[in-house]
């Protein structure tokens, strides 16, 4: 057995430093507040697994998995398992040093605020006292070493079994992390005695999973990749062999069930989650708009907050009953959102058109920096004293009324959700039609190679202006809904992070992919809203997630077929598909 000592030290050291860093910045302590599995015993609730403990073990499992794959290809199974165990043992050393320093030198907290008693409790498995802290740390070190072994063991499994194991752990930990959310959803049915007395008590314990229910989830998730393909294959063959009329009927049934679910969703999940869904819908809307410029036309726009801000401020000025509203200054009052949306949409499109003109000759990084500058200009203008009489300056615009639909005030998240849903469906229809249209193929040609597209007769200037203008429309529409949702329009709501978030969800979901935008918005916007207690680590998680995505799945979670072929190098492009269409 020939193991590379430097490689083992490298993997183990990096994994240990990751645990050390996550601990001293406070992530382990903060995440430990959320229980994943908890048991009820005679002497009280016992935390069997917390998210903080998972945060310690996951880097080790990943490190063991990576070294296992590397060693397995060269030396076989035995060497891979031993390598994983050694990497786990090395990774535990920084944690033991951290516990030793925190227990021996109490004043070290003056230098490192994160090294505090709650962290020592986590790293010592709840043991108290200096000697007991080291005892608990040694026990945790043994667990960490075997976590590296487990990662290596997963790496040497056959593909089907490896997928099953990863799927089982991912679903169990994911549902366990969201167990408070599950409890909140089930609470909407608490009027039914059988749910109150039986179901909730069997599944959940104080906002976490019970061990038995966690085991059921693990088994189902483990068997899913093994069983579902054997069922799906004959069903798919039967579907392909059926008549076109039958296929169309089944497609309509699927869409009908999806629409029913979307319509019933806010009343199933409750008020808080409905508010989260409204926020997700706004980012889906902006993602669909930015996808026109970035995903379809390849124009990297970092100033998308401009369109969002214009839509919100136009809405605030037209409908506000406060001093900045036009009604207070002798103008007509627009109290109906449905009259206002076209105005906000056209205003944002005009802004996109005007801002597109100076940057038409720019490409790539230069275009990104120029659009970023436009976004910063709008943000500073919103705060400036020059525009304060019109848009309120730092104080913003207050008293933006809620929209009314046929006499029904949409003043709660459950009702406002339908406004966001309708806007997303409308924009989804528009972008889908654009993607398969002549102008959509011209955008695709520019994305691939602007010079070649121009040589084929495409008017690149006109095509890029159309992309910027139509992309801005969705941002203005999202801004109008945002203003009515919040009831105020403040400048600090329109910072560059809005553009970064929208661009990030497109990258994570998959550039050029409409379903990917929904997935990306749910992952990058919905999860941080649900896990609000971890909001201070949002940008750290963003960065780690983006780096991981670029290394492991650069095409995104749900990429378009064209994007997947570009990055994966598949040669299954359908015949007859073209990437450029001559201009009219």
Secondary structure, DSSP 8 states (H G I E B T S, - for coil): ----HHHHHHHHHHHHHHHHHHHHTTHHHHHTTSEEEEEEETTEEEEEEEHHHHHHHHHHHHHHHHHHHHHHHHH-HHHHHHHHHHHHHHHHHHHHHHHHHHHH-GGGGGT-TT-SHHHHHHHTTT--SHHHHHHHHHHHHHHHHHHHHHHHHHHHS-HHHHHHHHHHHHHHHHHHHTHHHHHHHHHTTTTSHHIIIIIHHHHBSSSSB-HHHHHHHHHHHHHHHHHHHHHHHHHHHHHHHS-HHHHHHHHHHHHHHHHHHHHHHHHHH-HHHHHHHHHHHHHHHHHHHHHIIIIIT----S-THHHHHHHHHHHHHHH--STTSGGGGTS-----HHHHHHHHHHHHHHHHHHHHHTTTT--HHHHHHHHHHHHHHHHHHHH-SSSHHHH-GGG-B------EETTEE--SHHHHHHHHHHHHHHHHHHHHHHHTSHHHHHHHHHHH-HHHHHHTT--HHHHHHHHHHHHHHHHHHHHHHHHHHHS-B-GGGS-HHHHHHHHHHHHHH-TT-HHHHHHHHIIIIIHHHHTGGGGGGHHHHHHHHHHHHHHH-TT-TT--HHHHHHHH------TT--S-----
